[in-house]
Amino acid sequence: MLVRLRIPRSLGPVTAVQTRSNPDREPRWRDARLVWTADGWDWWEAPVTVENPVHGYRWLVVLAGGAQRWVNAAGFHDIEVPDADDFRFTGYPAPPAWLPGTVLYQVFPDRFARSSAADDRALPDWAIPAKWTDPVDPEPPGRSQQFYGGDLDGIVEHLDHLIGLGVTVLYLTPFFAARSNHRYDSVDFNRVDPLLGGDEALIRLVGAAHSHGIRVIGDLTTNHCGDGHEWFRAALGDPEAPESEFFYWLDDAHTQYVSWLGVPSLPKFNWASPELRRRFIDGPDSVVAHWLKPPFRLDGWRIDVSNMTGRYLADDFNTEVRRIIRRTMVEVNPDTMLLGESTNDAAPDFPGDAWHGAMTYGNFTRPLWGWLSRPGRVAKGGIGFAREQVPALTGRQFVAQHQAFTAAFPWRSRLATMNALDTHDTPRFGGGALPGAVPVALGLSVTVPGIPVVWAGDEFGLVGEDGETSRTPMPWSDLAGDTLAAYRAVLALRRAHPVLSDGGFRWVHVGDDAIAFIRESAAESVLVLATRAADRIRLPLGVVLGAEESRLLHGPAVLTAHPSIDEADGFLELDAPGISFTAWSLPGVQLPDPA
């Protein structure tokens, strides 16, 4: 495989360029050759032989006088760096071609919309009924049992809203029969909860969504089930039951068991069991396959707490489980997506062998909050801040944390990883953001490599101080305000400019209050400026090629090119009037002749 490195001539004379790859963990060097010079940049090219399923490489640049510089996925270095942040080729099958262009919309079915059919359904004994306008009860038992009655047909009735936002993938939190409003405690993985309308309602929803070009993915708990699940009820207190091997037991009588974070209603699966694998994840008759096939035709899965799946003490079946899940999905429909939840350092589990992308917070969500939240903000619950305190970060720290958590991802996994401002497990970003920061944060989620995510209600300005109070019923009767218009305008950039889905990525300015980067392809480039205060940035003109031909796409900042007779003295000025997100379209990058 041929790889290329573009080096600015302003770096100084370069005497040699090499790739250092690491097949079988033994370094191998290949010389690069200068293949083209244009617009103040030198293009170097070298072959890399990909020998392992995950194959890392980096660049060595030797300057006049012998100084060595290293380039890897974490950036540009003047010291030798570890292998962990090397660029990665992955030899595993590629994800679906449509995946990088995803705009994902997350729905918590009980709180999205209630069809008229919900009025005729009898409530189970666990449900505490609530009116649509009642406040969310964050305390047990209401926390998991307060029931608003949203259903799948209610989602169908509001698909026009998703279409207007430009959504391409609808992500449903669990729809299985359960004993809670969140349904992560499934009692039956083979049927849709009757409270949501049953199997026929899911068929109607997926069919209606597909007719409008929207894919639908479900949410599967491979780490645990509910304590009311038939498998667990059969095994509890009966060591001879076939299902007994599905779980971890703490006593010989099989009455004490391991559960998710000690929550008794969520017994943890033991993936050493071949029978559990057969029923749940392996082959055409498994749960994984069942919902991807007709008549349901789901387009993929998000796997809950994928980082914990298959892991307990000395056991670690995580790699086996995720690969079996993906193999089963490919056998049923290879054009499906697989996302794994891993809320902290996700990269070690994402080499491209199974999960296409991560639902994670360390790489984007937490550093974004640190840069764009009010000082002293408290963030409770699943977002994962130490001591529930949002640290006050500069723009430099935001970028440093983002790079630290994304460098070890293969590029195609990075393109499929979720850029979430918040989710159903976290407080809502807008509730403690700096004034005017929501459009900035949204703009970054749309333009930084990865999948932009809208957690239902963010577009209406809903707030919540933790993962439970953020699960607010949608305010369909009161849609006033500018937030929805801002969401529509910014998300439209993603649809109109494919370079934001799969183009290259290069930082051009990192400061405390302003960051700027460019997404590049041969067809088009997009320059992005995000600020949290008024700022004026000056860049050498050659850093952003084609700036003289820029076209404003969105935002208030002003771009001014100042060319010079002496090309080295030309500069580009970006002037932002305050907290803002701005994007410009530029000509595409002229590439060397492939020959």
N, C-alpha and C positions, 0 to 999 in steps of 0.2 A: 504494500500500500504506500502511495506517495502522500507525504504530509508537507505543509508549507508554513513558513514563519515569515511575517512581514515586520521588518525592522526599520524604525525611523532613522534617517540619515543623521539626524541631530544627535544621535547617540555617539557618533564619532566613527572613525575607521574601524571596520570589522575585518579581522584577519582569518577567522575560521568559524564555521557553524557546524555543529554535529547534533544528531539525535542520540540519546542514551535510552535504550529500552531495556526491559528486564525479564526476558523469557526465562522461565523456571528459576526466577530470583537470581539470575546471573547476568550482570550488566553486559550489554552489547552496544557497540558504537557504530554509527554510519555517518559518513561525511555528507554534508549538504553542499549544493552548488547554487550560485547566484543565477537566477533564471530571468530576472526582470527588474528594472528600475523605473519608477514613475511617481510623479507628484511628491518627491521627497522621501520615498520609501523604497527599500530594497526587499525583494522577494527571494527567499531561499527555499530550496526544495530538497527533500531527502527521502529515500525509501525506508520503510519500517516493515519488517516481516512479522506478521501477527501469528504467534505460535501457541498462545494459551487462550482459553475462553474469555478471560479478562486480562488484557495485555496493556501494561503501563509504559509510557514513554515521556521524556521531557527533552528540552533543548539546552544545549550549551553554546553560548556565544562568547567568542574570544576577541577581545578588543586589542587595538594596537598597544604594545607594551606588555601584553600577556594577561591582563586582567580578565577574570572569568565571570560571566553572568549566566544565571540559570533562569529558564522560563518553564513554569508548570501551571497546573490548573489553579493554583493559589496566587499566581502572579509572577513578578520579576524580582530576582534575588541576587545579592552579591555574595552569598555563601552557598555551599552545597546543601541540598535539602533532602529530607526523607522521601521514601518512595510513596508514602500514603497519599500525597497530593499530586502524583503524576497524572497527566492526561491518560484517559482510559479508552481503549478500543474494547468492545465486547462482541464476542463471536456468537452470542445467543440470538435466537430469532428476533427480528425487529418487531417493535410494537405496531399496532395499526397505524396506517399513514395519516388517519384523521386526528390522531390523539393530540399532537402539538397545537392544533388549532382550536382546542376545546375552550369554551366558556362554560364553567360549571356552576350550577345553581343547586343549593342544598335545601331540602325540605324535611321538616320534622312533621310527619303526617297529622298528628293529633292537633297541631296548632296552625296549619296552613289555611284550610278552608273546609267548611262543613256543607255537604249537599243536603237537600231536603230528605233524602232517604235515611239520613242519620236519626231523624226524629222518631222513626218506627222501630229502632233497635233497642232491645232490652239490655240494660247495663249489667255487667257481671258484679259479683259481690265485692271485688277489690276496688271498683271505680268510685271516686268521689266526684259527682257531677259538678260542672262549673259552667256558667254562662260565658259566651264568647268575650264579653267585656269585663269579666272578673279579673282581678290581678292574679298573677302567678303566685302560688304558695311555695316558698322555697324550703319549708320545714317538713320533715316526715310527720305523718304519712303522706301529706299532700304532695311532697316533692316528687314522688314516683307514681302516686295514685290519682292526683287531680286530673280530671278527664273532661276535655272540651268537645271531643267528638268529631274532630276533623277526619276526613276520609279520602279515599282515592278518587272518587267521582268529584269531590270538591276541587281536587287539583285539575281534573279535566276541564272544569268550568272556568278555570283561570289560566289556561294555557296561553291565551292571548297576551297575558302579562309577560310570560317568559319569552314569547316571540318578540314582543316589543323591546325587551332588554337585549335581545341577540343571543339568548342562551342556546347552547348546542348540546349540552348534557344535563339531564336532571338526575340528581343523586338523592335517593330516598333513604332515610334512616330506616331501621328494620320494619318490615311489614308483616312479620310472622305473628301467629297467635302467641300471646304472652299474658303476663299478669301485671303489667305496668304501662304507663303512658309512653315510656321510651322504647319498650319492646326489645331491649337487649337481653331479656331473660326469657328467651323463646321456650314455649312448651311444645312446639311442633314446627320443625323446619319445612314441612311438606305442605303447609296450607297458609294462605293469607288470612290474617285475623278477620273474622266476620264483622268486627266493629269497623273495619276499614272498607267493607263491602265484599270481602271474600275473593276467591280466585278470579271470578268474572270481572270484578272491578279492576284488578291489575291488568287483565287482558285488554279491557277498554282503555285504560290509561296508556299503556305502551303503544297500542294501535293508534290512538289519537296523537300521541307525541311523535311517533314515527311519520305520520302523515304530514307533519309540519317540520320534518327534518331534525327533530330533537331525539337524541338517544336517551335511554334510561338505564341507570345502574342501581343495584341493590346494595344492602349492607349486611354482612355476614359475620357472626361471632364465632370464629374458629378456636378461640381460647376457652370458651365456656358456653353453657346453655343455662336455662332457668331450672330452679329446683323442682318445678312442676313438669319438666319434660319427661316423656314416657321412658326414655333411656335411663334417666336418673332415678325415677320412681321404681323402675324394675330392679335397679342395682342396690338401692338404699336398704341396708340391713340384710342383704342376700348375697353373700360372697360367691355363691354358685351360679348366679345369673350371668348369662353371656355378656350382658352390658356392664358387668362389674369391672371389666378391664378397661372401660372407657374413661375411668376417673381415677384420681389419686385418693387413697384412703389412709387415715391416720390411726385406725384401730382394726383389729382382726374381724370384728363384727360388721364392719363397713357401715358404721353409723356416724363416724366423724370423717370429714373430708376436707380437701384443699379447695379453696374458692378464690375467685378474683379479688385480690387485695383484702381478703378476709371477709367479703360480703357473702353471707350464707346462701342467699338466693341465687348465686352465680357459681355453681360447681365447675371446677376446672377440668378440661379434657386431658387425658393421657394418650398422646399420639403414638405411643408404642404399640397400640392395639391395631392389628391388621383389619379387624372387623369394623372399627370406628372409621378407619380410612375408607373402606369399601362403601360404607353407608353414606358417608358425609362428603368426601372429596375426590374419590378415585373412580373414574369410569362413567359411562353413560347413564347409569342408574343412580348416581350419587345426588345429593342435595345440590352441589355446585352445578352439575349438569342440568338438573331438572328445570331450573328457572331460565336457563339460556335457550332451551329448546321450545318449539311451538307447543302450546299456543301462547306461551308467555313472552318469549323472545327478548329477555333482558339483554342489554349490551355490555354487561360486565358487572364486576363486584368491587366494592370497597370493603376491605377486611378490617374489622375492629381489632384494636390492640394487636396488630400483627407482630410487633416486637416481642410480645409475651407468648405468642402462640408456640406451643411445643417446648417451652423452656420451663424447667422446674428442677432446682438443685443441680444434680449432675446430668440430668437429661437435657439434650438439646436436639430436637427434631425440627427446628424451624426451617432449615434449608430444605429438608425432605418434604415437609408439608407444603411450603409455598411452591415448590417445583411440581408437586403432584397436582395442586390446584390449577396451575397454569397449563399443565399438560392436558388435564381434563377439559379445560376451556377451549384449548386449541382443537381438540378432537371434535367438540360440539360445534364451535364457531370461532375460527382464529381471528375474526375481526371484532374481538371484544377486548375491553380494557380491564386491567387489574391494578387497583391502588391499595397500598398497605398503610395503615396508621402506625406511625412510629414517632412519638411526640418529641423526642430529643435528638440525639445524634443518629440519624437514620442511615447514613451512607453505608456502614458495614453490611447491612442487610439488603442493599440495593445495587448489586453488581450487574443487573440486567438479566439475571437468569429466570426471573419470575415476575415480581412486582414491576410494573411499568413506571410507576412514580409513587411518591410518598405523600401522605397526609401528615405533615410534620410542622413544628413551630419554631425550631431552633434556627433554621436558615433564613426565614423571612419574617414571620409573624412577630416573634419576640424582639428582634432588633428594630423592626419598624415601629413597634410600640415605644421602645426606648427612645427613639429619635423624635417621634411625633406626638407623644402624650404630655399632658400637663405634669409639671414636677410633683413628685411625691405621690404619684398614682398608686393605688392598691389594686391588684388584680387577683381575685380569688379563683380557685378551682383549676380546671384542666389545662390551662395555658402553660403552666409549669414554671413561673417565675420563682426564684429562690425567695423564701420568706414572704411570698405574695407581694413583693415590692417590684415595681417597674423601674429599672435603673435608668437614670438620665444619661442618654448617649448622645455624643456628637455625630455628625454625618460621617466622620472618619471611622468612628467606632461601629456605626451601623454597617458600613461597607466591609470593615474588617471581620465582623462576626458573620456577615452573609458569606463572604469568601471562605471563611474557616469551615463553615458547615456545608458548603456546596462543592468544594474542590474535589472531594473524593467520589462524587457521583459521576458515572459516565454521562456524557453530554446528553444522550437521548433520554436518560432517566431524569436528568435535570429539567429537560423540556416538558416532562410529564408530571413533575412534582407540583403540588398545590401551593399557590401564593395566596394564602387566606389572610384576610384582615382579622377574622374571627370565625368561629364555628359554633355548633350547638353545644359544645363542651366548654366554651370559654365565655368570659364577659364579652360584651360587644365593644368594639373599638371606639365607636363614636361617643360613648358615654363619658370618656375621660380624655378625649383627644384635644390637642390644641385647637383653638378656634380656627376654622377654615382648613383643618388638616384632612378631613375625610376625602375630598376629591384628590388630594395629593397622594394619600395612601392607596386609593383605588387606582390612580394613574400608574403607580409603581407596580401594583399587582398585575396590571394589564401589559406592561412593557418590559419588566424584568423577566428573564427566561423562566418559564413555568406556566402553570394553568391558573388564570384568574378565577376566583371563587366568590360567589355571592351567597351568603347565608341569609335565607329568606327573612325579609324584614329590614335588613341593612339599607335597602334602597328607599325605605320609608323613614329612615332615621330612628329606628327602634333602639332602645338602650337596655342594658341589663348588667348587673354587677358581678354575676357569676354565670356558670353554665346553665343553671336552672332558670334564673330570672331572665336570661336572654331568650328563652323558649316562649316568647310572647306570641299570642295569637295575632295573625295578620290583621291590620286595621283597614279592611276593605271599604268600610263606610267613611273613612276620612283620609284621603290621599293627597291633601294639600301640601305644598312645600316645594322647595327647589331640589331636594336630594334626589328624587326620582329622575328628574331631567338631567342632573349631573351624571347619574349612573348610565343612563341611556347614551349620553354623548361620549363618555369615556370608553364604555364597552364597544361602541361603534368603531373605535380606532382599531380594535383587534380584528374585526371582520374586514375592514377596508384595507388593511395593510398586512399582508401575509408575513412580511419580514419580522413582525412582532411575535409570530408563532415559532419560527424556526431559524431566524437570521442569527448571524454571529453577534457577539456581545463584547463591548470594549468600554471601560471607564475612561472618560476624558477629563473629569474634574472631581475631586473629593475634598470637600471642606467641611467645616463645622455646621454651617447652616445651608449649604447648597451642595448637591451632587448632580453630576451630568454623565450620561453614557450614550452610546450609539449602538443601535441594532443595524447590522449591515448584511446586504446580499448584493448579487449582481444586478437585480432588478430595481432595488430601492434601498435607501437607508433612512432611518428615523432617528433624529437626535432628541434626547429627552433631558429636560432640566426640572429638578424637583427642589424646592426651597421651603424652609420653615420660617424665613424672615427675608426682608428685602436684601438683595445682594447683587453685586456686579462682578462678573467673572470675565477674565481676559485669557484667551487661549491663543497659542500660535496658529496661524491660519491653516497650516498643513496638518494639524491634528484632526480636523474635521473636513474631509475632502468634499468639495462641492457646496460649501457653505454659501457662496455667492449666489447660488441658484436655489436657496432654501424656500420652502413654502410653509407658512404657518398652518398647522393642523388643529391645534387646540391650545388655549391658555393665554395669559396676559403678558408673558415675558417678551422682550424685544431682542432680536438677533441682528447684529450689525457687523458686516465684514469690512475690514479695512485693509485692502490690498496695498502692496508697495512695489515700487520698481525693483527693489531688491527683495526677492521672494522670502528671504529669511526674516524680514522685518514685518511682514504682514501679520495681522492679528484679527481675532474674532472676539466680539464683545457680546455677552449675554447679560441682559439687565432685567431682573425680576423685581416687581414693585412691592412684594410682600410674600407671605406664604402662598405657594402656587405650584401648579403642575403645568408644564408647557411641552409641546412636541412639535417638531418641524420635519417635513419630508425633504429628503435630499436625493440627488442622483445615486444610482447604485455604484458599487465599487467595480472598477475595471480590473479584471483578473488576468493573470498571465495566460498566454496561449497554452492549452492543455498539452500540446505537443512538446 
